[in-house]
Amino acid sequence: MLFALESRLAALLGDALATRTHLTVEQSPFSAAELAVGKGSLRIAVVQVGPELGFERDSQVFESGQRKRVMQVQFQASLQEQVRPSSTTAEAQAAARQLFLEDVSLTLHRLDAEDVRNGAAFKVALPDPGFKVRAFQLRQAQTAAELQDGVLSGTLAYDGHTLLWPPEPGEPTGVIDAVATTTVALPLQAPSGPTVVFAGASVNLTVGGVQGVRAAGGGALRLFVAVLADVPPAQRGTITNGVAGPEAGSWLVAAGAPAVIVYQAPTVTAARVEYVAVSLARPDGTRGAYLGTVELEVSPG
């Protein structure tokens, strides 16, 4: 897991510094004696691991139908850069320092990219690496001004946050092969209290938050709208943008975000109150869950 993380960081920097022909990027302990004259080395190592501080975000991950328990940790990575001058002359040492600082600069720049800082660059498709880096950022960088053991050296220290788990089969989980939509209906968006509508005139009533498609081929959602009053259904107002429902004085209106119900007042000789009651329609068009009612005062004008 941590070895795979080291390896991925080394591969990332190996690609970024491929044109630096004097430089070798490796995942191994450093020994200055191994470094040939005129050559450089960048060695990567995870040097410290500790518990993640703060609230626990995840304790399990789901990959390819399997569930695995994960551990949240913070880690420190050390990048050791060294360059050995081609000779002991002042010119050779100056050239070596130029190479050295250019290597450091390019390394810093690559590891400051967004895909590294958010962990995306560490992603490994297959095989399972046993880690998922969530953050990676520079803590500090130090470079020596003088030769030490005949080489120029520096250390870049990075802090990271990752999930760790054993790269082995986890617990099997079920497979979700279909998802049913759950619809949450919001209240009717209409004026509170009686709304005055003159005889023969229309008013729009709005229903928000009702949309979607029923699962298993149930079709689009519809509203069941009924006009209620103390007169026979034929003398009540009508819904002009719906189709007749299964009950007398009812209509079916397509749901939407929002849905609009167009109520047209009847012809009256005296003022009376009518009510527009709205419910969800079942797939067969009958009345379902109740949503709300709007009170309308019909005036002869």
C-alpha positions as CSV (number, residue, x, y, z in Angstrom):
1,M,0.0,0.0,0.0
2,L,2.6,2.6,1.1
3,F,5.1,1.0,-1.3
4,A,2.6,1.4,-4.1
5,L,2.1,5.0,-3.1
6,E,5.9,5.6,-3.2
7,S,6.1,3.8,-6.5
8,R,3.3,6.0,-8.0
9,L,5.0,9.2,-6.9
10,A,8.3,8.0,-8.4
11,A,6.6,7.2,-11.7
12,L,4.9,10.6,-11.7
13,L,8.1,12.4,-11.3
14,G,10.0,10.1,-13.7
15,D,7.6,11.1,-16.4
16,A,7.7,14.8,-15.5
17,L,11.6,14.8,-15.5
18,A,12.2,12.4,-18.4
19,T,14.1,15.1,-20.4
20,R,16.6,15.6,-17.6
21,T,19.0,13.0,-19.0
22,H,21.5,13.4,-16.1
23,L,18.9,12.7,-13.5
24,T,17.7,9.3,-12.2
25,V,14.4,9.2,-10.4
26,E,14.2,6.2,-8.0
27,Q,12.2,4.8,-5.1
28,S,15.1,3.6,-2.9
29,P,17.4,4.8,0.0
30,F,20.0,7.3,-1.1
31,S,23.7,6.7,-1.0
32,A,26.0,9.5,-2.3
33,A,28.7,6.9,-3.1
34,E,26.5,5.5,-5.8
35,L,26.3,8.8,-7.7
36,A,28.6,9.0,-10.7
37,V,30.3,12.3,-11.6
38,G,28.1,14.7,-13.6
39,K,25.0,12.8,-12.6
40,G,22.0,13.5,-10.4
41,S,19.5,11.5,-8.4
42,L,16.0,12.1,-7.0
43,R,15.0,9.5,-4.4
44,I,11.5,9.2,-3.1
45,A,10.4,7.8,0.3
46,V,7.4,7.8,2.6
47,V,9.0,8.7,5.9
48,Q,6.2,9.2,8.3
49,V,2.6,8.0,8.8
50,G,0.1,9.1,11.4
51,P,-3.7,9.1,12.1
52,E,-5.9,11.5,10.3
53,L,-7.1,14.3,12.6
54,G,-10.7,15.6,12.6
55,F,-14.0,13.9,11.8
56,E,-14.0,10.5,10.2
57,R,-15.2,10.8,6.6
58,D,-15.1,7.3,5.3
59,S,-14.5,3.9,6.9
60,Q,-15.4,1.8,3.8
61,V,-14.9,2.0,0.0
62,F,-16.9,0.1,-2.6
63,E,-14.9,-1.1,-5.7
64,S,-16.1,-3.5,-8.4
65,G,-19.0,-4.9,-6.3
66,Q,-16.8,-5.4,-3.2
67,R,-16.7,-3.6,0.1
68,K,-13.4,-2.9,1.9
69,R,-12.6,-1.3,5.3
70,V,-10.2,1.6,4.9
71,M,-7.9,3.5,7.2
72,Q,-7.5,7.3,7.0
73,V,-3.9,8.4,7.5
74,Q,-1.8,11.5,6.9
75,F,1.8,10.8,5.6
76,Q,5.0,12.7,4.9
77,A,7.0,12.1,1.7
78,S,10.7,13.0,1.4
79,L,12.3,13.8,-1.9
80,Q,16.1,13.8,-1.8
81,E,17.8,15.6,-4.7
82,Q,21.5,15.3,-5.3
83,V,23.9,16.2,-8.1
84,R,27.6,15.4,-8.3
85,P,29.7,17.9,-10.3
86,S,31.6,16.5,-13.3
87,S,34.9,17.8,-11.7
88,T,36.2,19.9,-8.8
89,T,36.6,23.1,-10.9
90,A,34.6,26.2,-10.1
91,E,33.0,26.0,-13.5
92,A,31.9,22.4,-13.1
93,Q,30.5,23.1,-9.7
94,A,28.5,26.1,-11.0
95,A,27.1,24.0,-13.8
96,A,26.2,21.3,-11.4
97,R,24.4,23.8,-9.2
98,Q,22.4,25.1,-12.2
99,L,21.3,21.5,-13.0
100,F,20.5,20.9,-9.3
101,L,18.3,24.0,-8.9
102,E,16.6,23.4,-12.2
103,D,15.7,19.9,-11.1
104,V,14.3,21.2,-7.8
105,S,12.3,23.9,-9.6
106,L,10.8,21.4,-12.1
107,T,9.9,19.0,-9.3
108,L,8.2,21.7,-7.2
109,H,6.3,23.0,-10.2
110,R,5.0,19.5,-11.2
111,L,3.9,18.6,-7.7
112,D,2.0,21.9,-7.4
113,A,-0.3,21.0,-10.2
114,E,-4.0,20.7,-9.3
115,D,-4.2,17.0,-10.2
116,V,-1.4,16.3,-7.7
117,R,-2.7,18.5,-4.9
118,N,-6.1,16.9,-5.1
119,G,-4.8,13.4,-5.4
120,A,-6.1,12.7,-8.9
121,A,-2.6,12.2,-10.4
122,F,-2.0,9.3,-8.0
123,K,-4.9,7.2,-9.3
124,V,-4.0,3.7,-10.4
125,A,-6.6,1.7,-12.3
126,L,-5.3,-1.9,-12.0
127,P,-4.2,-3.7,-10.1
128,D,-5.7,-2.5,-6.9
129,P,-3.0,-0.2,-5.3
130,G,-4.5,-0.2,-1.8
131,F,-4.5,3.6,-1.5
132,K,-6.4,6.7,-2.6
133,V,-4.6,10.0,-2.1
134,R,-7.0,12.8,-1.2
135,A,-4.5,15.7,-0.8
136,F,-0.8,16.3,-1.3
137,Q,1.0,19.6,-0.7
138,L,4.5,21.0,-0.1
139,R,5.5,21.5,3.6
140,Q,9.1,22.8,3.1
141,A,12.1,22.6,0.8
142,Q,15.8,22.9,1.8
143,T,18.9,23.1,-0.4
144,A,22.5,23.1,0.7
145,A,24.6,26.1,-0.4
146,E,27.8,24.1,-0.4
147,L,29.0,20.6,-1.4
148,Q,28.5,17.8,1.1
149,D,30.4,14.6,0.6
150,G,31.2,16.0,-2.9
151,V,27.6,16.5,-4.0
152,L,25.0,19.2,-4.0
153,S,21.9,18.1,-2.0
154,G,18.4,19.2,-1.0
155,T,15.3,17.8,0.5
156,L,11.6,18.5,-0.4
157,A,9.1,17.5,2.3
158,Y,5.5,16.9,1.4
159,D,2.4,16.3,3.5
160,G,-0.4,14.0,2.2
161,H,-3.7,12.5,3.2
162,T,-4.8,9.1,1.9
163,L,-7.0,6.1,2.5
164,L,-5.3,2.8,2.9
165,W,-6.6,-0.8,2.6
166,P,-5.2,-4.2,1.8
167,P,-5.2,-4.8,-1.9
168,E,-7.0,-8.1,-1.7
169,P,-10.6,-9.2,-2.3
170,G,-13.1,-7.5,0.0
171,E,-16.5,-8.5,1.2
172,P,-19.0,-9.1,-1.6
173,T,-21.9,-6.6,-1.9
174,G,-25.2,-6.6,-3.7
175,V,-25.7,-5.0,-7.1
176,I,-28.2,-2.2,-7.7
177,D,-29.7,-2.9,-11.1
178,A,-32.5,-0.4,-11.0
179,V,-33.3,2.8,-9.1
180,A,-36.8,4.0,-8.4
181,T,-37.4,7.7,-8.3
182,T,-38.8,9.1,-5.1
183,T,-40.9,12.2,-5.6
184,V,-41.2,14.8,-2.9
185,A,-44.1,17.2,-3.5
186,L,-43.8,20.8,-2.4
187,P,-46.8,22.9,-1.3
188,L,-49.0,24.7,-3.8
189,Q,-47.5,28.0,-4.8
190,A,-50.7,30.1,-4.7
191,P,-51.9,33.2,-2.8
192,S,-53.0,32.6,0.8
193,G,-56.7,33.3,1.5
194,P,-59.5,33.6,-1.0
195,T,-58.5,34.6,-4.5
196,V,-61.1,36.6,-6.4
197,V,-61.8,35.4,-9.9
198,F,-64.5,37.0,-12.0
199,A,-67.0,34.9,-13.8
200,G,-65.6,33.4,-17.0
201,A,-62.1,34.6,-16.2
202,S,-59.0,32.3,-15.7
203,V,-56.3,32.1,-13.0
204,N,-53.0,30.2,-13.0
205,L,-52.2,28.0,-10.0
206,T,-48.6,26.8,-9.7
207,V,-47.5,23.5,-8.2
208,G,-43.7,23.2,-7.6
209,G,-41.4,20.2,-7.0
210,V,-43.4,17.5,-8.7
211,Q,-41.5,15.9,-11.6
212,G,-39.9,12.7,-12.7
213,V,-40.8,9.3,-14.3
214,R,-42.3,6.4,-12.4
215,A,-40.1,3.3,-12.1
216,A,-40.7,0.1,-14.1
217,G,-42.5,1.9,-17.0
218,G,-45.1,3.6,-14.9
219,G,-45.0,6.7,-17.2
220,A,-44.8,10.4,-16.5
221,L,-46.1,11.9,-13.3
222,R,-49.5,13.6,-13.4
223,L,-51.6,15.7,-11.0
224,F,-55.1,14.8,-10.0
225,V,-57.1,18.1,-9.9
226,A,-60.7,18.3,-8.5
227,V,-62.9,21.4,-8.4
228,L,-65.2,21.4,-5.4
229,A,-68.2,23.6,-4.7
230,D,-71.7,23.5,-3.3
231,V,-73.2,23.1,-6.7
232,P,-73.4,20.2,-9.2
233,P,-70.1,19.4,-11.0
234,A,-71.5,20.7,-14.3
235,Q,-71.9,24.2,-12.8
236,R,-68.4,24.4,-11.3
237,G,-65.3,25.9,-12.7
238,T,-63.1,23.9,-15.0
239,I,-59.4,23.1,-15.6
240,T,-58.7,24.1,-19.2
241,N,-55.2,22.6,-19.6
242,G,-56.0,19.1,-18.4
243,V,-57.9,16.1,-19.6
244,A,-61.0,14.7,-17.9
245,G,-60.3,12.6,-14.8
246,P,-62.0,9.4,-13.7
247,E,-64.2,11.3,-11.2
248,A,-66.9,13.9,-11.9
249,G,-65.4,17.4,-11.7
250,S,-61.7,16.1,-11.9
251,W,-58.9,16.6,-14.4
252,L,-55.4,15.2,-15.0
253,V,-52.6,17.7,-15.5
254,A,-49.0,16.9,-16.4
255,A,-46.6,17.4,-13.5
256,G,-43.5,19.6,-14.0
257,A,-41.1,21.9,-12.3
258,P,-43.3,23.8,-11.9
259,A,-46.7,22.6,-13.1
260,V,-49.4,25.1,-14.0
261,I,-53.1,24.5,-13.4
262,V,-55.3,26.8,-15.4
263,Y,-58.7,27.3,-13.6
264,Q,-61.5,29.0,-15.5
265,A,-64.4,30.3,-13.4
266,P,-68.0,29.5,-14.3
267,T,-70.8,32.0,-15.1
268,V,-72.5,33.0,-11.8
269,T,-75.2,35.4,-10.7
270,A,-74.0,35.5,-7.1
271,A,-70.6,35.2,-5.5
272,R,-69.6,31.8,-4.2
273,V,-66.5,30.0,-3.1
274,E,-64.9,27.1,-5.0
275,Y,-61.9,25.0,-4.1
276,V,-59.2,23.5,-6.4
277,A,-57.9,20.4,-4.6
278,V,-54.6,18.9,-6.0
279,S,-53.2,15.4,-5.4
280,L,-50.7,13.2,-7.2
281,A,-52.4,10.9,-9.7
282,R,-51.8,7.2,-9.6
283,P,-50.6,5.4,-12.8
284,D,-54.3,4.5,-13.5
285,G,-55.3,8.2,-13.1
286,T,-57.1,7.8,-9.8
287,R,-56.5,10.2,-6.8
288,G,-53.2,9.6,-4.9
289,A,-51.3,11.5,-2.3
290,Y,-52.9,14.8,-1.4
291,L,-50.8,18.0,-2.0
292,G,-53.0,20.9,-1.1
293,T,-56.1,23.1,-1.8
294,V,-56.6,26.6,-3.1
295,E,-59.7,28.6,-2.1
296,L,-61.1,30.8,-4.9
297,E,-63.9,33.4,-4.7
298,V,-65.9,33.5,-7.9
299,S,-67.5,36.9,-8.4
300,P,-70.2,37.8,-11.0
301,G,-68.2,41.0,-11.7
